[in-house]
Every structure is written in structure tokens, then in C-alpha cells.
Amino acid sequence: MLEIKDLTFTYPRRSVPVIDRVTLTVEGGSVYGLLGPNGAGKSTLLYLIAGLLTPRTGSVTLDGVNTRLRLPQTLEQIFIVPEEFRLPSMKFADYVDMYAPYYPNFSRETLKRCMDLFCMPENLHLGALSMGQKKKAYISFALATGTRLLLMDEPTNGLDIPSKAGFRRIITQCLDDQKSVIISTHQVRDVEQLLDHVLIMNNNQVLLNESMARVASKLSFGLTTDPEEIAGALLSMPDLMGTAVVKLNNGTAETEINLEMLFQLTVKKPETMAQLFND
């Protein structure tokens, strides 16, 4: 289990923390969506989880071991796919041979399955690929490592529409009860069908930390043209098909969650959301 306790981080020459007293846990077998505006601290939180930054206060532990210690037994269980990265100009097969031994659960079968889903040959040269192709190769390698914790920062940026569909299939097929994925993204429509849990950040804090099931039990999402329904909604926004609304779910059937509306409601009315979910 990943545990984050009272985590605070401030970059040098900045007086305001990027992360301020964040506490949460990440369970196995789940896909977490990490949402927030630019500058909310999403990428910083991923780097802190991976042990790449030193918090000012608090800690991040995986199975009780502080990730900042960067111990081999911890590093072999965490893999991060940053939004921007560079890969060496070499054959992909040589890259795999070089780095796979650092991950005891590495699966070449998983690697092949991921590359096939991305319609990518394995006998490619990393120096000859576009950025989107490099991302597909790197995501395939990341999933093949078999780490218990996979951190992904804007993984669908640069992917074309078929590749985004392949990405969703890959995540679904490679997840098991022992593995967790945290996906930080602005492209909510690319991942909303994957998520088991949602984390929403703003102003250096986590405003919402809930399972998708609990969100669906508390809130109802829909489209309407009824003025009374719009007036009584927690949040309403114009839509091409009418007005998108978020209402309290008063025992009615659960609706499909609109992550964009959930995000807007959480950021605009954090006190309302806190009262609703801290009952």
C-alpha cells in the first residue's frame, strides 16, 4: 500500500508550497485519476511519490518504506512515465535488454501485447520515431515492468485517436489486484472509463479523494432543458444538447459520471463537496 502522510513541498525561491499537508492512501488493483488545473501540483506529487523530490514535511511510503530512500526493493516496484522524456538513439530491443533486468517482474509477453495493441513493431529504432511513437514504446515498456505502482503524467498527450483507444485497452488488460496506476491528466475523456478513483487538486491541496462508485452514489449528472431542474442543480453549464447539470443523487439510479463537471463543481464549490463527502 502507498501511504502519503502530511506531505508538504516547496520549490526553492518560492514561499508558497506546491503541495500543502496532503494525506491519502492508494490501494492495489485500482486506477486513480489525478485532476487539477495547471500549477496545482499534480506532477510534483507524482515526483514526490516516486522519491525524486524531498518533501519539506511528511513522507511517502510504499509498504512502510520511505520512497525517498530510493532503495532497490522500492525502485523495482515503481515506474514513472513523465509528460516529457528523452529516449536514447538505439534499437528498442537493446533498450529493453539493458533496462528490463532492473525489474524482476518484467514480462516480455506483456511488452509484445502492448506493442501489438499500439500497432508497433518491436524491431524499431528509438532514434527514428516521432514523439507519439516514442510515447507508445515507453508506455509499453512501463507496463511490461510489472511494477506494483505505475505513475503516468499526461500519458495520452501526443497519441492519435486509435492509440488512445489502444491505451485504454492496455491499461485494462495489464492491471491486476496487486497493481495500481495513477494517471495525471487534463484529457479526462481519454481516461474517464478507466478510473476507479478520482483525486482532484487545486491550490496545493487535494479537494476530492473519492471512489467513482461513491461519487455516483452521491451525485447525479445529466442534460436538461428544464428551468426548474437547472435552478436546483449544484452546478449547471451550457452544452450543445441543452444544459449540463450536477445534482444530488437522492436515491435515484446512478448516472454516468461527467468528470469535467465533477472537476468544475469541486473547484468552484469545495465547501459544498467537503460537506457532502465528509458525512
C-alpha positions as CSV (number, residue, x, y, z in Angstrom):
1,M,0.0,0.0,0.0
2,L,1.1,3.5,-0.8
3,E,0.7,6.0,2.1
4,I,1.1,9.7,1.9
5,K,1.2,11.5,5.2
6,D,1.1,15.3,5.9
7,L,3.1,15.9,2.7
8,T,4.3,19.5,2.1
9,F,6.7,20.6,-0.7
10,T,8.0,24.0,-1.7
11,Y,10.3,24.7,-4.6
12,P,13.4,26.9,-3.9
13,R,12.8,30.6,-4.0
14,R,9.1,30.1,-3.6
15,S,7.3,31.0,-0.4
16,V,4.0,29.2,-1.2
17,P,4.0,25.4,-1.0
18,V,3.2,23.5,-4.2
19,I,1.9,20.6,-2.0
20,D,0.5,21.5,1.4
21,R,-0.2,18.9,4.0
22,V,-1.6,16.2,1.7
23,T,-2.6,12.9,3.2
24,L,-4.0,9.9,1.3
25,T,-3.6,6.2,0.6
26,V,-3.5,4.3,-2.7
27,E,-4.9,0.8,-2.7
28,G,-3.9,-2.0,-5.0
29,G,-5.9,-3.0,-8.1
30,S,-7.2,0.5,-8.9
31,V,-6.7,3.2,-11.4
32,Y,-6.6,6.7,-9.9
33,G,-7.3,9.8,-11.9
34,L,-5.3,12.9,-10.7
35,L,-7.0,16.0,-12.0
36,G,-6.3,19.7,-11.5
37,P,-5.5,23.0,-13.2
38,N,-2.0,23.9,-14.4
39,G,0.2,24.6,-11.4
40,A,-2.0,22.6,-8.9
41,G,0.9,20.3,-8.0
42,K,-0.1,17.2,-9.9
43,S,3.3,16.5,-11.5
44,T,5.1,17.4,-8.3
45,L,3.0,15.0,-6.3
46,L,4.0,12.2,-8.8
47,Y,7.7,13.0,-8.4
48,L,7.3,13.0,-4.6
49,I,5.6,9.6,-4.8
50,A,8.5,8.3,-6.9
51,G,11.0,9.6,-4.5
52,L,12.6,12.0,-6.9
53,L,11.9,15.1,-4.7
54,T,12.5,15.6,-1.0
55,P,9.4,16.9,0.9
56,R,9.7,19.7,3.4
57,T,7.4,17.8,5.8
58,G,5.7,14.4,5.8
59,S,6.5,11.2,4.0
60,V,5.6,8.9,1.1
61,T,5.9,5.2,1.9
62,L,5.4,2.0,-0.1
63,D,4.8,-1.0,2.2
64,G,6.2,1.1,5.0
65,V,9.4,2.1,3.3
66,N,10.1,5.7,2.5
67,T,10.3,6.1,-1.3
68,R,12.8,9.0,-1.0
69,L,15.4,6.5,0.3
70,R,15.4,5.1,-3.3
71,L,16.1,1.6,-2.1
72,P,16.4,-1.1,-4.8
73,Q,13.5,-3.1,-3.4
74,T,11.4,0.1,-3.7
75,L,12.6,1.3,-7.1
76,E,11.8,-2.1,-8.7
77,Q,8.2,-1.6,-7.7
78,I,7.7,2.0,-9.0
79,F,7.8,3.2,-12.6
80,I,7.1,6.8,-13.7
81,V,6.2,8.0,-17.2
82,P,6.7,11.7,-17.2
83,E,5.0,14.1,-19.6
84,E,8.3,14.9,-21.3
85,F,11.1,12.5,-21.6
86,R,14.1,11.6,-23.8
87,L,15.0,8.1,-25.0
88,P,18.5,7.1,-26.3
89,S,19.0,6.7,-30.0
90,M,19.3,2.9,-30.0
91,K,17.4,-0.2,-31.0
92,F,14.3,-0.7,-28.9
93,A,15.3,-4.4,-28.3
94,D,18.7,-3.2,-26.9
95,Y,16.9,-0.7,-24.7
96,V,14.7,-3.5,-23.3
97,D,17.7,-5.8,-22.8
98,M,19.5,-3.0,-20.9
99,Y,16.8,-1.9,-18.5
100,A,14.5,-4.9,-18.1
101,P,16.8,-6.6,-15.6
102,Y,16.2,-3.8,-13.1
103,Y,12.5,-5.0,-12.8
104,P,12.2,-8.6,-11.6
105,N,8.6,-8.9,-12.7
106,F,9.3,-7.7,-16.3
107,S,7.2,-9.6,-18.8
108,R,8.2,-9.8,-22.5
109,E,4.8,-11.3,-23.2
110,T,3.2,-8.1,-21.8
111,L,5.6,-6.0,-23.8
112,K,4.6,-7.8,-27.0
113,R,0.9,-7.5,-26.2
114,C,1.2,-3.8,-25.6
115,M,3.2,-3.1,-28.8
116,D,0.7,-5.2,-30.8
117,L,-2.2,-3.1,-29.3
118,F,-0.3,0.0,-30.3
119,C,0.3,-1.5,-33.8
120,M,4.1,-1.0,-33.2
121,P,6.8,-3.5,-34.3
122,E,9.4,-4.4,-31.7
123,N,12.3,-4.3,-34.2
124,L,12.3,-0.5,-34.2
125,H,15.0,2.2,-33.6
126,L,14.1,4.8,-31.0
127,G,16.1,7.5,-32.7
128,A,13.8,7.2,-35.8
129,L,10.5,7.6,-34.0
130,S,8.1,10.5,-33.7
131,M,7.3,11.7,-30.2
132,G,4.0,9.9,-30.3
133,Q,5.7,6.7,-31.3
134,K,8.3,7.1,-28.6
135,K,5.5,7.5,-26.1
136,K,3.8,4.3,-27.2
137,A,7.1,2.4,-26.9
138,Y,7.8,3.9,-23.5
139,I,4.3,3.2,-22.2
140,S,4.6,-0.4,-23.4
141,F,7.9,-0.8,-21.6
142,A,6.4,0.8,-18.4
143,L,3.5,-1.7,-18.3
144,A,5.9,-4.6,-19.1
145,T,8.0,-3.8,-16.0
146,G,5.2,-5.3,-13.8
147,T,5.7,-2.7,-11.0
148,R,3.1,-2.5,-8.4
149,L,2.8,1.2,-8.8
150,L,2.7,3.0,-12.2
151,L,2.7,6.8,-12.3
152,M,1.7,8.4,-15.6
153,D,1.8,12.2,-16.3
154,E,-0.4,13.2,-19.3
155,P,0.1,9.8,-21.0
156,T,-2.3,10.4,-23.9
157,N,-0.8,13.7,-25.0
158,G,0.6,13.2,-28.5
159,L,-1.3,10.0,-29.1
160,D,-3.7,9.8,-32.1
161,I,-7.3,8.6,-31.7
162,P,-6.6,4.9,-32.4
163,S,-3.6,4.9,-30.0
164,K,-5.8,6.5,-27.2
165,A,-8.2,3.6,-27.6
166,G,-5.3,1.2,-27.5
167,F,-4.0,2.8,-24.4
168,R,-7.3,2.2,-22.6
169,R,-7.3,-1.4,-23.6
170,I,-3.7,-1.8,-22.5
171,I,-4.4,-0.4,-19.0
172,T,-7.4,-2.6,-18.6
173,Q,-5.6,-5.8,-19.6
174,C,-2.4,-5.2,-17.6
175,L,-4.0,-4.3,-14.3
176,D,-4.4,-6.9,-11.5
177,D,-5.3,-6.8,-7.8
178,Q,-1.7,-6.1,-6.8
179,K,-1.1,-3.1,-9.1
180,S,-2.2,0.5,-9.0
181,V,-2.0,3.2,-11.7
182,I,-2.1,6.9,-11.0
183,I,-2.8,9.0,-14.2
184,S,-2.4,12.7,-14.1
185,T,-4.2,14.3,-17.0
186,H,-6.2,17.2,-18.4
187,Q,-7.6,14.9,-21.1
188,V,-10.3,13.5,-18.9
189,R,-12.4,12.0,-21.8
190,D,-9.4,9.8,-22.6
191,V,-9.4,8.1,-19.2
192,E,-12.8,8.5,-17.5
193,Q,-13.9,5.0,-18.4
194,L,-10.8,3.6,-16.8
195,L,-11.0,5.2,-13.4
196,D,-11.9,3.5,-10.1
197,H,-10.9,6.5,-8.0
198,V,-10.6,10.3,-8.6
199,L,-8.3,12.8,-6.9
200,I,-8.9,16.5,-7.6
201,M,-6.3,19.1,-6.7
202,N,-6.4,22.8,-6.5
203,N,-4.4,25.5,-4.7
204,N,-1.8,22.9,-3.5
205,Q,-4.3,20.6,-1.8
206,V,-6.4,17.6,-2.6
207,L,-10.0,18.8,-2.6
208,L,-11.6,15.5,-3.5
209,N,-10.4,11.9,-2.8
210,E,-13.2,9.5,-3.6
211,S,-14.0,6.3,-5.4
212,M,-16.0,6.7,-8.5
213,A,-18.7,4.4,-7.0
214,R,-19.1,6.8,-4.1
215,V,-19.3,9.8,-6.4
216,A,-22.0,8.1,-8.4
217,S,-24.0,7.3,-5.2
218,K,-23.8,11.0,-4.1
219,L,-24.2,12.9,-7.3
220,S,-26.3,12.7,-10.4
221,F,-25.1,14.0,-13.8
222,G,-27.2,14.8,-16.8
223,L,-28.5,17.1,-19.5
224,T,-31.7,19.1,-19.3
225,T,-33.7,22.0,-20.7
226,D,-36.0,22.2,-17.6
227,P,-35.5,25.7,-15.9
228,E,-36.5,24.3,-12.5
229,E,-34.0,21.5,-12.7
230,I,-31.3,23.9,-13.8
231,A,-32.1,26.3,-11.0
232,G,-32.0,23.5,-8.4
233,A,-28.7,22.0,-9.6
234,L,-25.4,22.2,-7.7
235,L,-23.8,23.2,-10.9
236,S,-25.1,23.9,-14.4
237,M,-23.2,24.7,-17.6
238,P,-24.4,25.3,-21.2
239,D,-24.0,22.4,-23.5
240,L,-24.7,21.8,-27.2
241,M,-27.5,19.5,-26.3
242,G,-29.0,21.7,-23.6
243,T,-27.6,22.4,-20.1
244,A,-25.3,20.0,-18.3
245,V,-26.2,19.7,-14.6
246,V,-24.9,18.1,-11.4
247,K,-27.5,17.4,-8.7
248,L,-27.7,15.5,-5.5
249,N,-28.5,11.8,-6.1
250,N,-31.5,11.4,-3.7
251,G,-31.7,7.6,-4.0
252,T,-32.3,7.6,-7.8
253,A,-30.5,5.4,-10.2
254,E,-26.8,6.1,-10.6
255,T,-25.8,8.1,-13.7
256,E,-22.5,8.1,-15.7
257,I,-20.1,10.5,-14.1
258,N,-19.1,13.6,-16.1
259,L,-15.5,14.2,-14.9
260,E,-15.4,17.7,-16.4
261,M,-18.5,18.7,-14.4
262,L,-17.2,16.9,-11.3
263,F,-14.0,18.9,-11.6
264,Q,-15.7,22.2,-12.1
265,L,-18.0,21.6,-9.1
266,T,-15.2,20.6,-6.8
267,V,-13.1,23.6,-7.7
268,K,-15.9,26.1,-7.6
269,K,-17.7,24.8,-4.5
270,P,-15.1,23.0,-2.4
271,E,-17.0,23.6,0.9
272,T,-20.2,22.0,-0.6
273,M,-18.2,19.0,-1.7
274,A,-16.4,18.7,1.6
275,Q,-19.8,18.7,3.5
276,L,-21.2,16.1,1.0
277,F,-18.4,13.6,1.2
278,N,-17.3,14.1,4.8
279,D,-20.6,12.9,6.2
